[in-house]
């Protein structure tokens, strides 16, 4: 049986939060920023199960759950999540876009936005997650990031 880390409550309050510590980089080891919003930063991921996989990261004070946001913060954050989802729809023309929130590993508010395609590896369930995928080709990744920035007006 898996147990939650002993310091989980401290992590939820921001202890050693990697997303807070990194600031707002234009790139990190996981992705390339495609939008620097008022409430969030969005990153096209370097590795993933599907092309276009992006993560939107809350950039205000440390927050672990969306329920901690004020009405204005929540409205702004979700608006930016939906802007990224719309840009992914325009760029990739997927059959579906999944918007997922977990935070079970890293308790900082962030949202996974994943296009779903005809050749989807799990059409009726969640996409596999993890580091076992090969990185997307760098030239393709950079071209996709540029196109998404253009669609997002970034």
Steps between C-alpha positions, in 0.01 A plus 500: 500500500634845406504760772508877464832660594526596866548866406208512253313776684816714502547437127141612438586824681802549271793326668775444239260574213693462174242697301525798735881480513548505122334839453367560150765364262453512123615136497565233758609138481139395435380746241499825306276784612226573248308754707595734784161596632387725780415198716700212354781384275436230241766259377504271198653182638823353363389145580155347506263241365351739239621792291376830642496388864515819706491601865354823637662603832345743751744786561355689793573419861545129573166321460450125499130483415273709275265537796760733657459758224283808532218544248713738289806274517297194402335683213836623371673164540227299327476756220871448431465118517221520242706730276772235489244225428357705212847561356572125515172432319593749227857376460449123517131440415461219758181299546485610865701704751533375857541753780637318806589604852686265730765645730558170678874516436563874502240692702512829310199599290560395141286359222593244234351575157526204264375467144347161419537357149355228278803277570466560875669233716210506753188639328259437787726573796780720623820519301800324649723740692867485582857558388524186283414683176764622258532878471323661207740599220649840590426665165137385514466613862637847422279539193196393703591740783534789252166417337323474838652830618365661185152359561514614863625846409813446710 
